Amino acid sequence: MATDTLPHAANIIGAAVPRIDGPFKTTGTARYAVDHDFPNLVHAFAVQSTIGKGRIRTLDVSAAEQMPGVLLVLRHGNIQNVFRTFPRQQDGSMAESRPPFEDENIYYWGQYIAVVVAETLEQAKAAASAVHADYEVEPPDVRTDLSVDFDGKRESSWKRGDPDQALASAPVVIDQTYSTPVETHNPMEMHGTVAVWDADNVTLYDSSQGVVSFRTVMSEVLGVPRENVRIISRFVGSGFGGKLSPWPQATLAAAAARQLNRPVKLSVDRRMMFSNVGHRPRTQQRIRLGATPDGKLTAIRHDFYTETSQLDDFVEHCGEQTPFIYSCPNLEVTTAMVHRNVGAPAPMRGPGAVPGLFALESAIDELAIKLKMDPLELRYKNDAERDEGKNLPFSSRHLKECYQVGAEKIGWKQRTPEVGSMRRNGKVVGMGVGAASWSAARIPCTASVELCPDGRVCVRCATQDIGTGTYTLFAQVAHAKTGVPLDRIDVFLGDSSLPDGPTSGGSMVTSAILPAATAAVNQAVTRLLNIAAQTPGSPFHGAPPDSLTIADGRVIAKDQQPQVVGVALHAGADLTANGLPFEEVLKLANLSGISATGRTFPSFEDPKAQKYSLHSFGAHFAEVEWEPEIAHLRVSRIFSIFDCGRIINKKAGANQILGAAVMGVGMSLFEETHYDKHFGQPINGNFADYLVATCADLPDLDVTFLDYPDLIVNEYGARGIGEIGMAGVAPAITSAVYHATGVRVRELPVRIEDLLQSKVLEV
């Protein structure tokens, strides 16, 4: 990487910095999970159920076992030493609570019923196709109406005041139901595991968002001590929440490798991605708003259903943003889980907030229309000055400014409120806005820093980079504190043998790693300066350590500035003025390096942080173009404005929001997994039939960060930005659709069939 175009160390935090791992990815030298190969490695391929509910009557594997190259057919009855995990949240758990092959019951289409292991992948696939199952078949329940025959328990998660009475007496009421479909995780890198046993120790190469929690879970699943399990995931081709927990293929690869005493590779193909590794579950949300004629909210009731699998109690917490985003004295959020014959759901980018804010923000837009009030004016009037759910002040909240900046950028003042009233180039134009919010927190992290004898700095942490720029953030901190160029900083992540780091979920990694990395670098530098002052032969021998500092990788006196940067000093140069490279200090002291460890302590243990509500905020402004003659709708512009604390890397940060906005377009207009009602199969389980946004669908995208540091979260003032970028996109788009067409879409995605109801027919 050319460092001459990068800002000086003093300005590296907050700059637009290219990713230090970029060259590995662009040259193909970055190795992902299933890129790993080993001598004697064999291949596994899973056999899937072809029914959505029932029981295996017989499973005939005899033909498969006789085929060339076949070494093992794992199934119920012959898989050894695979256990359930203790149910918990903090240290992670299996994505499916039921271990594979635990019984012969079928709970969803595509459930693994056997795994064939053979010398080659082709042999494994051929043998898998020869496995025959005879079933006792029952009709699967994949109904999309989640309220049908519901007899489960509805739980109240938030309540204040008396919302029912307030709704009954409210002069203006909105009462609507909003639905979001199943969306399937489809990162570019599919799931896969390579398992390698060495006596009682196992190493799993997996595409994981949390190598430390993965290690804990797999030690329980495999029944081996935690210290005997190592998880490696140095590069991840995105996860979006689907790789937070281990999926069955990891267990199956490990079990097969242990029984064969050979390395085993098991990959999940694209079809399996639609049934076996999670999805955002379907939601059905009833929003009731009560307001005065001048637009002041008096009641909010948010009652929602969330789909889950037959054996797992996964909740999509749609109401988690509802209690604090608007000021309202009477509020309640209730949750109901509905079990269906589908695979286990999993978190997906902005879990809870994304579908929840689609419903809430759509209802707010409908209220504004009913009141004949500008949607922004209604939001200004009801902006919350404190978190009324927790009765705490916000550590930082600049949502109004997000609205103001976005309105200026999109030209909101020129917006006319009447449906279909805006035209441009022969097309009808609509504008909409959606608020965004996401929680912030500081979670535990440990990182180590080593000043190496070759003049390089090594940073180590058992977190992982899922494509968000974590490698570069660590390097930015090391560069800022030492001045060592980025191309001489080595960052090691994605290995559970390193100091424990956080799971990459909830947009909390950045706020976790910064304090740990900073503390580690500061300690290493302090030790270096003490060594420089104490070592005979050092030009700083005898100087007070606090009179020294480090700049451009050199120890210097604080009252001096290095006259030569990045150039070898000539013979006889004044070392006290120009500094001494830190590796020379190590050589003088006969040290192999200087190491230090830093830790981040969680915000829930911080008395100061506990006095505040920690959240990020933002707003999306969307514009659509509608051509009624050909029923063509296109999102033309999106402006995303965010208050996410201080942005550490503006390049990676902007990329996060841009990518999230694109996912929001997909959620709004394209994505929906359909299940066959007879067999429970995801019938559009491929990229030909499951529609996602392509380059041709992308609008003009613009990202603005307000960049207000939130020093309650950490000393840099940084909060996470990955999740919030998708929250609020869908309601902004559907509000713009209503403004252009007069059609209110309450069930995503927007369909042509919806828009054909539009009465805006003249252009």
ROPA-148314 format. One line per 3 residues: number of its first residue (from 1); for each residue y negated, z negated, x of C-alpha. Coordinates in steps of 0.02 Angstrom, whole numbers, plus 32768, in hexadecimal, padded with zeros to 4 digits. Example, Ala and Ser with C-alpha at 12.3 -4.5 7.8 and 13.67 -1.06 7.14 Angstrom:
2
1) 80E1:7E7A:8267 | 8035:7E9B:82AC
***
This chain:
763
1) 8000:8000:8000 | 7F54:802D:8042 | 7EF2:7F8C:804B
4) 7E4A:7FD6:8079 | 7E28:8001:7FC3 | 7E4D:7F51:7F87
7) 7DCA:7EC8:7F74 | 7DB8:7E41:7FF7 | 7E21:7DA3:7FE1
10) 7D8E:7D48:7F93 | 7D8C:7DC7:7F05 | 7E45:7DEF:7EF2
13) 7E59:7D7C:7E5C | 7E1B:7DDE:7DC7 | 7E1F:7E87:7E1D
16) 7E81:7F20:7DE6 | 7F10:7F16:7E63 | 7F9F:7F96:7E6E
19) 804A:7F48:7E5F | 8099:7F1E:7F05 | 8144:7F4B:7EBC
22) 8106:7FF6:7E83 | 8142:8054:7F1E | 81F3:800F:7F07
25) 81F8:804F:7E54 | 81A8:80F8:7E74 | 821A:811D:7F08
28) 82B8:80E6:7EB0 | 82DF:805B:7F2B | 82CC:7FD0:7EAA
31) 837A:7F9C:7E75 | 8392:7F68:7DC0 | 8425:7F05:7D7E
34) 84AA:7F8C:7D6F | 846E:7FE6:7E0C | 84CF:7F68:7E73
37) 8574:7FA2:7EB9 | 85FB:7F47:7F1A | 86A0:7F70:7F6D
40) 8730:7F6C:7EF3 | 86BA:7F6D:7E5D | 8707:7F9C:7DB5
43) 86B8:7FCF:7D11 | 86C0:7F83:7C64 | 869C:7FD2:7BBC
46) 8691:7F75:7B17 | 86ED:7FA0:7A77 | 8683:7F83:79DB
49) 86AF:7F58:792A | 869E:7FE7:78AF | 8683:7F74:781A
52) 85F7:7EFC:77F2 | 865C:7E6D:77A7 | 8712:7E3C:779F
55) 879F:7E0C:7813 | 880B:7E61:7894 | 88B9:7E6C:784A
58) 8907:7EBB:78E5 | 88C0:7EFB:7988 | 892E:7F7B:79DE
61) 8904:7F8A:7A97 | 89AD:7FC8:7AD3 | 8979:807D:7AE9
64) 88DB:804C:7B45 | 893A:7FDA:7BBD | 89AC:806B:7BF1
67) 891F:80E4:7C18 | 88F5:8114:7CCD | 8888:8099:7D2C
70) 8889:8011:7CA7 | 8892:7F63:7CF1 | 886E:7EEE:7C60
73) 8848:7EEF:7BA6 | 87EC:7E4F:7B78 | 87F3:7E16:7AC2
76) 880C:7D80:7A54 | 889F:7D1F:7A97 | 889A:7D52:7B4E
79) 87E8:7D2C:7B85 | 87EA:7C90:7BF0 | 8774:7BFC:7C04
82) 86DF:7C36:7B9D | 8681:7BAC:7B43 | 85F4:7B8C:7ACB
85) 854F:7B4A:7B0B | 84FC:7AAA:7AD6 | 8477:7AD6:7A53
88) 83C8:7ABD:7A97 | 8325:7B19:7AB4 | 82D4:7AE0:7B55
91) 8359:7B18:7BD2 | 838E:7BB2:7B73 | 8429:7BE1:7B13
94) 8499:7C76:7AF3 | 8447:7CFA:7A87 | 84E4:7CF2:7A19
97) 8524:7C43:79F7 | 85D6:7C82:79E1 | 862D:7CAE:7A85
100) 867B:7D5C:7A86 | 872D:7D67:7A44 | 872A:7CB2:7A08
103) 8781:7CE6:7966 | 87B5:7D83:790A | 8729:7D80:788A
106) 86AB:7E0E:7884 | 85F8:7DDD:785F | 859A:7E80:787F
109) 85B8:7F37:78A5 | 85CA:7F57:795F | 8608:7EA8:7989
112) 8670:7EAD:7A27 | 8729:7EA0:7A00 | 8770:7ECF:7AAA
115) 873C:7F03:7B59 | 879C:7F7F:7BC2 | 8791:7F70:7C7F
118) 87C5:8003:7CEB | 87AC:804C:7D97 | 8727:80C6:7D5A
121) 86AD:80C7:7CC9 | 86FA:8166:7C85 | 87A6:8116:7C81
124) 8760:807A:7C2C | 870A:80E3:7BA6 | 87A4:814C:7B86
127) 8813:80B2:7B75 | 8794:805C:7B04 | 87A1:80EE:7A8C
130) 885D:80D2:7A84 | 884C:801E:7A46 | 8874:8017:798D
133) 8841:7F8D:7915 | 8880:7F71:7865 | 880A:7F09:77FB
136) 8801:7EA2:775E | 875D:7EEB:7722 | 86D6:7E94:76BD
139) 8630:7EDD:7684 | 85A7:7EB1:7702 | 8503:7E6A:76C7
142) 8475:7ECE:7715 | 8400:7ECA:767F | 8349:7EDF:76AA
145) 8308:7E72:761B | 8314:7DC7:766C | 82EA:7D68:75CD
148) 8384:7DA7:7570 | 8400:7D1B:754B | 83AB:7CA8:75C6
151) 83ED:7BF8:75AE | 83C5:7BB0:7658 | 8345:7B31:768F
154) 828C:7B59:769C | 8231:7AEE:771C | 8179:7AC3:7724
157) 813D:7AD5:77D7 | 8082:7ABB:77BB | 8023:7A6A:772E
160) 7F77:7A22:770E | 7F1D:7A00:766C | 7F63:7A3F:75C7
163) 7F70:7AFD:75CF | 7FC4:7B10:7526 | 7F3B:7AB6:74C8
166) 7EB6:7B11:752E | 7F04:7BB9:7503 | 7F0D:7B8B:744B
169) 7E52:7B67:7448 | 7E18:7BEF:74BF | 7D9D:7C6E:7473
172) 7DE8:7CFA:74DE | 7EA1:7D06:7509 | 7F0B:7D7F:756F
175) 7FC7:7D76:7552 | 802C:7DFB:75AD | 80D0:7E11:760A
178) 80D9:7E68:76B2 | 8177:7EA0:770B | 81A3:7ED4:77BA
181) 8247:7F2C:77E3 | 82CA:7F10:7868 | 8287:7F51:790E
184) 8303:7F6B:799A | 82E5:7F3D:7A4F | 82ED:7FDC:7AB5
187) 82AB:7FBD:7B65 | 82C2:804B:7BE0 | 8343:7FE6:7C41
190) 83D5:7FBF:7BD1 | 8438:7F1E:7BE3 | 84C2:7F11:7C62
193) 851A:7E95:7CD3 | 8573:7E9E:7D7A | 85DE:7E04:7D98
196) 861F:7DD3:7E44 | 868D:7D3B:7E64 | 86A3:7CEB:7F0F
199) 8725:7C62:7EFB | 86D4:7BEA:7E7E | 8627:7C37:7E8C
202) 85E7:7CC3:7E1E | 8550:7D34:7E33 | 8512:7D94:7D9C
205) 849D:7E27:7DB0 | 844C:7E36:7D05 | 83AD:7E76:7CB5
208) 8365:7DCD:7C8A | 82BE:7D83:7C58 | 82F4:7CD8:7C94
211) 8368:7CC7:7D29 | 835D:7C09:7D2F | 8388:7BEC:7C78
214) 840B:7C76:7C85 | 845F:7C14:7D10 | 8464:7B75:7CA7
217) 84AD:7BCF:7C11 | 8530:7C30:7C72 | 856B:7B95:7CCD
220) 8596:7B49:7C23 | 85E0:7BEA:7BDE | 8651:7C01:7C75
223) 8676:7B49:7C8F | 863C:7B43:7D44 | 85B9:7AD5:7D98
226) 8507:7B14:7D90 | 84FC:7B1C:7E4D | 858E:7B96:7E4D
229) 8530:7C16:7DE4 | 84AE:7C8E:7E29 | 844A:7D08:7DBF
232) 83F0:7D9B:7E10 | 8372:7E06:7DB3 | 82F5:7E45:7E32
235) 82B6:7ED5:7DC7 | 82B7:7EDF:7D0A | 8293:7F7E:7CAB
238) 8237:7F1B:7C24 | 827F:7EA1:7BA9 | 8201:7E7D:7B1D
241) 8261:7DDE:7AF2 | 830C:7E2F:7AE2 | 833E:7DF2:7B90
244) 830A:7D3D:7B7E | 83BD:7D00:7B65 | 8468:7D3A:7BA2
247) 84C4:7DB1:7B2D | 8582:7DBF:7B1B | 8594:7E49:7B9D
250) 8566:7DCB:7C26 | 85F1:7D56:7BEF | 866E:7DE5:7BE2
253) 8645:7E2C:7C8D | 8654:7D80:7CDD | 86F7:7D57:7C83
256) 8745:7DFE:7CB3 | 870E:7DED:7D68 | 8759:7D3F:7D73
259) 87FF:7D75:7D28 | 880C:7E10:7D98 | 87BC:7DC3:7E32
262) 8757:7E63:7E46 | 86A0:7E8D:7E26 | 8686:7ECF:7D75
265) 85F7:7F38:7D31 | 85D9:7F3C:7C75 | 854B:7FA4:7C2F
268) 8506:7FA8:7B7E | 84E5:8058:7B43 | 8455:808F:7AD2
271) 84BE:8087:7A33 | 84F2:7FD5:7A5C | 843B:7FA7:7A74
274) 8427:7FB7:79B7 | 84AC:7F37:798C | 84D6:7EC5:7A1E
277) 8439:7E8E:7A79 | 83BC:7E54:79F7 | 8332:7E94:7988
280) 8296:7E58:7931 | 82D9:7E1D:788A | 829C:7E59:77E1
283) 8216:7DEA:7791 | 81D8:7DDB:76DF | 8136:7D79:76CE
286) 80D6:7D44:7635 | 801F:7D20:765A | 7FAF:7CCA:75DB
289) 7EF7:7CB4:7601 | 7E77:7C58:759A | 7DBD:7C70:75B5
292) 7D12:7C53:756A | 7CAC:7CE9:752E | 7C47:7CE5:75CE
295) 7CE5:7CF3:7637 | 7D09:7C42:7671 | 7DC5:7C22:767C
298) 7E01:7B90:7615 | 7EBF:7BA7:7622 | 7F41:7C00:768B
301) 7FF9:7BFF:765F | 806F:7C5E:76D2 | 8124:7C5E:7697
304) 819C:7CCD:76F5 | 8252:7CFE:7704 | 829B:7D2D:77AC
307) 8342:7D82:77C7 | 83C3:7D3E:7840 | 847A:7D5E:7868
310) 850D:7D08:7815 | 8528:7C88:78A0 | 847D:7C74:78F0
313) 83E5:7C1A:78AA | 835D:7C85:78F7 | 82B1:7C71:78A7
316) 8224:7CEF:78B9 | 8195:7C72:78AB | 811F:7CE1:7848
319) 80AA:7C53:781B | 8088:7C0A:78C6 | 7FD9:7C56:78D3
322) 7FAB:7C37:781E | 7F74:7B7F:7829 | 7EE5:7B9A:78A4
325) 7EA4:7C4C:78A5 | 7E37:7C2E:780B | 7DDE:7B94:77CB
328) 7E2C:7B5C:7728 | 7E41:7AAC:76DE | 7EE1:7ACF:767D
331) 7F73:7B24:76D2 | 802F:7B29:76D8 | 80AE:7B91:7738
334) 8164:7B93:7704 | 81FD:7BE4:7752 | 82A3:7C20:770D
337) 8333:7C67:7774 | 83A1:7CEC:7724 | 844A:7D14:7774
340) 8482:7DC9:7779 | 8511:7E29:77CB | 84AB:7E62:7860
343) 84AD:7E38:7919 | 844C:7DA2:7956 | 838F:7DBB:794F
346) 8326:7D92:79E8 | 8270:7D7B:7A13 | 8211:7E1F:7A1E
349) 8163:7E33:7A66 | 80F1:7DBA:7A0A | 817E:7D6A:79A5
352) 813D:7D1C:7906 | 8088:7D48:7926 | 809F:7E05:791A
355) 80F1:7E0D:786D | 8095:7D71:7834 | 7FE9:7DB5:785C
358) 8015:7E5B:780B | 8029:7DFB:7767 | 7F98:7D83:777B
361) 7F1A:7E02:77BB | 7F4B:7E80:7736 | 7F2D:7DFC:76B1
364) 7E83:7DD3:76FE | 7E56:7E8B:76F5 | 7E8C:7E92:763F
367) 7E23:7DF9:761A | 7D8B:7E4A:766A | 7DA1:7EE3:75FD
370) 7DB5:7E7B:7560 | 7D16:7E1C:758D | 7CBD:7EC0:75BA
373) 7C98:7E71:7662 | 7C9E:7EBC:770F | 7D43:7E88:7760
376) 7CE8:7E4C:77FC | 7C6C:7DE6:7797 | 7CFD:7D8F:7740
379) 7D4B:7D65:77E8 | 7CA8:7D23:782E | 7C90:7CB4:7796
382) 7D3C:7C65:77A8 | 7D49:7C58:7864 | 7D96:7BB2:7899
385) 7D30:7B4A:7913 | 7DC6:7ADA:7938 | 7E81:7ADE:791D
388) 7E8D:7A97:786D | 7F4B:7A96:7877 | 7F4E:7A1C:7909
391) 7E9D:79D7:78ED | 7E6F:79FD:79A1 | 7DE4:7A60:79F4
394) 7E14:7B05:7A44 | 7E14:7B08:7B01 | 7DBB:7BAE:7AF2
397) 7D9D:7C22:7A5E | 7D30:7CBE:7A5E | 7D7A:7D1A:79C9
400) 7CCF:7D40:797D | 7C9A:7D95:7A1D | 7D3A:7DFC:7A18
403) 7D06:7E39:796C | 7C55:7E5D:79A6 | 7C89:7EC0:7A3F
406) 7D0C:7F22:79DE | 7C96:7F4A:7951 | 7C18:7F8F:79CC
409) 7C9A:7FF9:7A25 | 7CE4:8049:7989 | 7C3D:805E:7931
412) 7C61:7FE7:78A1 | 7BAB:7FEC:7867 | 7BC4:80A2:7836
415) 7C5E:8077:77CF | 7C46:8094:7716 | 7CB5:8026:76A9
418) 7CEB:80A2:7624 | 7D9B:80E8:7632 | 7D9D:8196:767D
421) 7CE0:8197:7697 | 7CE0:81BD:7751 | 7CFF:826D:7795
424) 7D08:82BA:7842 | 7D3B:836A:7871 | 7D85:8389:77C6
427) 7DEF:82EB:77CA | 7DDF:824A:7768 | 7DBE:81B6:77DB
430) 7DEC:8101:77BB | 7DC5:8063:781E | 7E1C:7FBB:781E
433) 7E1E:7F17:787E | 7EA1:7E95:78A2 | 7E91:7DEC:78F7
436) 7F0C:7DB6:797D | 7F41:7D0E:79C1 | 7FC8:7CC5:7A30
439) 7FEC:7C19:7A71 | 7FC9:7BE9:7B25 | 801D:7B66:7B90
442) 8045:7B35:7C41 | 8100:7B27:7C5E | 815F:7AE3:7CF7
445) 816D:7B4C:7D92 | 8199:7B33:7E49 | 816B:7BAC:7ED3
448) 817A:7BA9:7F8F | 810E:7BFE:8012 | 813B:7C1E:80C7
451) 80C9:7C54:8154 | 8142:7CBA:81BD | 8141:7CD6:827B
454) 812B:7D92:8266 | 8083:7D79:8211 | 80C5:7D93:8162
457) 80B9:7D1E:80CD | 8153:7D04:8062 | 8146:7CC3:7FB0
460) 81E2:7C90:7F51 | 8200:7C60:7E9B | 8292:7C6F:7E23
463) 822E:7CC2:7D9D | 8238:7D7E:7D83 | 81C6:7E14:7D6C
466) 81F0:7E6D:7CCA | 8171:7EF6:7CEC | 80D6:7E8B:7CCF
469) 809B:7E7D:7D83 | 80DC:7DD1:7DB4 | 8104:7E08:7E65
472) 804F:7E3B:7E7C | 8007:7D9B:7E31 | 8062:7D32:7EB3
475) 8023:7DA6:7F3D | 7F71:7D9C:7EFB | 7F73:7CDE:7F08
478) 7FBA:7CE2:7FB9 | 7F39:7D65:7FEC | 7EAA:7D04:7F9C
481) 7ED8:7C65:7FFA | 7F05:7CAE:80A4 | 7EB4:7D59:80B0
484) 7F5A:7DA2:80EA | 7F5E:7E58:80AD | 7FCA:7E7D:8015
487) 803C:7EEF:807B | 8069:7E59:80E8 | 8095:7DE9:8055
490) 814A:7DE8:801B | 8171:7DA2:7F6F | 8224:7D75:7F42
493) 824C:7D5F:7E89 | 82DC:7D77:7E11 | 835E:7D0B:7E68
496) 8395:7C62:7E21 | 83B5:7C22:7ED2 | 82F9:7C1E:7EEF
499) 8289:7B8C:7EB8 | 8293:7B7A:7DFB | 8219:7BE8:7D9D
502) 81F0:7C09:7CE6 | 823F:7C7E:7C69 | 81D6:7D19:7C49
505) 81B2:7CFA:7B92 | 8125:7CBD:7B25 | 80A0:7D02:7B9A
508) 80A8:7C63:7C01 | 80E0:7C9D:7CAD | 8034:7CC3:7CF4
511) 7FEC:7C1A:7CC4 | 8088:7BC8:7D0D | 8096:7C1F:7DB4
514) 7FDF:7C17:7DE7 | 7FD5:7B5A:7E02 | 807E:7B55:7E5A
517) 8055:7BE6:7ECE | 7FA8:7BA1:7EF2 | 7FEA:7AF4:7F1B
520) 8070:7B3C:7F8E | 7FF6:7BAC:7FED | 7F76:7B20:7FFE
523) 7FF9:7AAA:8045 | 8038:7B2D:80C0 | 7F86:7B52:80FA
526) 7F60:7A98:810C | 7FFA:7A84:817A | 7FC8:7B1D:81DF
529) 7F1A:7AD9:8200 | 7F61:7A31:8235 | 7FD7:7A89:82AD
532) 7F47:7AF1:82F4 | 7EE3:7A52:8314 | 7F74:79F1:835F
535) 7FCA:7A72:83CE | 7F9E:7A73:8488 | 7F65:7B1F:84BF
538) 7F1B:7B46:8415 | 7E62:7B75:841D | 7E4B:7AF7:8390
541) 7EA8:7A69:83E5 | 7E4F:79C6:83C0 | 7DE3:7A0C:8336
544) 7DE2:79B0:8290 | 7E5A:7A10:821D | 7DDA:7A0D:8191
547) 7D63:7A6F:8201 | 7DDC:7B01:8200 | 7E09:7B82:817C
550) 7E6C:7C24:816F | 7E22:7CCF:8151 | 7E73:7D7A:8162
553) 7F11:7D22:819B | 7EB8:7CCD:822D | 7E8E:7C18:824E
556) 7DD2:7C09:826A | 7D4E:7B84:8272 | 7CF6:7B70:81CB
559) 7C4D:7B8B:821A | 7C86:7C2F:8266 | 7CAD:7CD7:8218
562) 7D2E:7D4A:8268 | 7CD7:7DD9:82C1 | 7D73:7E44:82C6
565) 7DE0:7E5B:822E | 7E89:7EB1:8236 | 7E73:7EE2:82EE
568) 7ECA:7E96:8384 | 7E52:7E28:83E9 | 7E25:7E65:8496
571) 7E4C:7DFE:8530 | 7DD2:7D70:8546 | 7D95:7D74:8492
574) 7D4C:7CD3:844B | 7DDE:7C96:83E1 | 7D79:7C0B:8390
577) 7CFF:7C8E:834E | 7D7A:7D18:8323 | 7E09:7CAB:82F0
580) 7EBF:7CA4:8320 | 7F44:7CFE:82B8 | 7FB0:7C7C:8264
583) 804E:7CC2:82B5 | 8000:7C9D:835F | 7FE7:7BE9:8327
586) 80A0:7BE2:82FB | 80CF:7C2A:83A4 | 8063:7BAB:8400
589) 80B3:7B1E:839E | 8163:7B68:83B3 | 817D:7B6C:82F6
592) 81EA:7BE5:8297 | 8175:7BDA:8202 | 8117:7B66:818F
595) 8156:7B4D:80DE | 8114:7AEF:8048 | 8142:7ADC:7F92
598) 80CE:7AD2:7EFC | 80F1:7A9E:7E49 | 80A3:7ABC:7DA1
601) 80AE:7A30:7D25 | 80B6:7A5E:7C6C | 801D:7A4F:7BFE
604) 807B:79DF:7B84 | 807F:795B:7C0E | 7FC6:796F:7C32
607) 7F5B:78EF:7BD2 | 7EC4:7961:7BE1 | 7F1D:79FA:7B9C
610) 7F66:7994:7B0D | 7EB6:797B:7ACA | 7EA1:7A35:7AAA
613) 7EF2:7AC2:7A4A | 7F1F:7B4A:7AC7 | 7F1A:7BFC:7A87
616) 7EE3:7CAB:7AB2 | 7E85:7D16:7A34 | 7E5B:7DCC:7A19
619) 7E36:7E58:79A1 | 7E71:7F0A:798B | 7E04:7F8F:793C
622) 7E64:8028:7902 | 7E2D:80D2:78C6 | 7E9E:814F:786C
625) 7E88:8204:783C | 7ED2:8242:7798 | 7EEF:82F8:776A
628) 7F20:82F4:76B2 | 7F48:83AE:76A3 | 7FDC:839B:7718
631) 7FF7:82DE:7703 | 7FD8:82C2:77BC | 7FA3:8218:77FB
634) 7F76:81F1:78AE | 7F33:8156:7903 | 7E9F:819C:7964
637) 7E51:8105:79BB | 7E7B:804F:79DF | 7E04:7FD5:7A30
640) 7E53:7F32:7A6A | 7DE2:7EA1:7A9A | 7E2C:7E00:7ADC
643) 7DFD:7D4F:7B09 | 7E92:7D23:7B77 | 7E3F:7CB7:7BF9
646) 7E21:7CFC:7CA6 | 7E7D:7D9E:7CCA | 7ED1:7D92:7D74
649) 7EFC:7E4A:7D89 | 7E94:7EBD:7D1B | 7F03:7F54:7D3D
652) 7FA6:7EFF:7D0A | 7F4D:7EA3:7C7D | 7F07:7F42:7C31
655) 7FB2:7F94:7C3F | 7FFD:7F03:7BDD | 7F83:7F18:7B4D
658) 7F8F:7FD6:7B4E | 804C:7FCD:7B44 | 8044:7F4C:7ABA
661) 7FCD:7FBA:7A56 | 8047:804B:7A66 | 80D3:7FD9:7A26
664) 805F:7FAB:7997 | 804D:8062:7969 | 810A:8071:7969
667) 811C:7FD7:78FB | 8099:8017:7881 | 80D0:80CB:786F
670) 8181:80E7:78AF | 81FA:805C:78D9 | 827E:8020:7860
673) 8338:8003:7878 | 83A0:8039:77E1 | 844A:7FEB:77BB
676) 84D0:8044:7758 | 84F4:7FD9:76BF | 85B0:7FFE:76C1
679) 85D9:7FD7:7777 | 853C:7F82:77BA | 8526:8002:7845
682) 8477:8023:788A | 847A:80D9:7854 | 83E2:810C:78BA
685) 8422:80B8:7958 | 83E5:8139:79D4 | 8341:817F:7A14
688) 8355:821D:79AE | 834E:81BE:7909 | 82F6:811B:7936
691) 8242:8151:7942 | 81CC:810A:79C4 | 811D:813C:79F3
694) 8117:81CB:7A6F | 8087:820C:7AD8 | 8058:8284:7A4C
697) 8041:81F1:79D6 | 7FD1:818B:7A46 | 7F1C:816C:7A18
700) 7E8B:8156:7A8E | 7EA3:80A4:7ACE | 7E1C:8030:7B0F
703) 7E34:7F7E:7B50 | 7DAD:7EFC:7B6B | 7DC9:7E4E:7BB2
706) 7D3F:7DCE:7B94 | 7D7E:7D71:7C2E | 7D4A:7CBF:7C04
709) 7DAE:7C48:7C74 | 7E0C:7BBF:7C18 | 7E13:7B34:7C98
712) 7E76:7AC2:7C24 | 7F0F:7B32:7C3E | 7F04:7B40:7CFC
715) 7E86:7B45:7D8A | 7E76:7C02:7D7F | 7E54:7BFB:7CC5
718) 7EDD:7C7D:7CA1 | 7F43:7C8B:7C03 | 7FCE:7D06:7BD7
721) 7FAE:7DB1:7B8C | 8056:7E07:7B72 | 807C:7DCE:7AC0
724) 7FD0:7DCD:7A72 | 7FB0:7E84:7A97 | 8022:7EB9:7A08
727) 7FE9:7E36:798B | 7F6A:7E7C:7911 | 7F88:7F35:7936
730) 7FED:7F59:7898 | 7F72:7F0D:781B | 7EE1:7F65:7872
733) 7F3C:800A:785B | 7F73:7FED:77A7 | 7EC3:7FB3:7779
736) 7E80:8054:77C4 | 7F04:80B3:7761 | 7EC6:8063:76C1
739) 7E11:808B:76ED | 7E3F:8142:7707 | 7EBE:815C:767C
742) 7EAE:80D0:75FD | 7F67:80A7:7617 | 7F8D:7FF2:7642
745) 802D:7FEC:76A7 | 807E:7F42:769C | 8128:7F71:76E2
748) 8131:7FBB:778F | 813D:803D:77D0 | 80BD:80AC:7779
751) 811C:813D:772B | 80E7:81E9:76F3 | 812B:81BA:7647
754) 80AB:812D:7642 | 801B:819F:766F | 8048:8224:75EF
757) 8005:81A8:756F | 7F58:81BB:75BA | 7ED1:81F7:7544
760) 7E67:822F:75D7 | 7E92:82E6:75C7 | 7DEF:8341:75E6
763) 7DAC:8363:7694
***
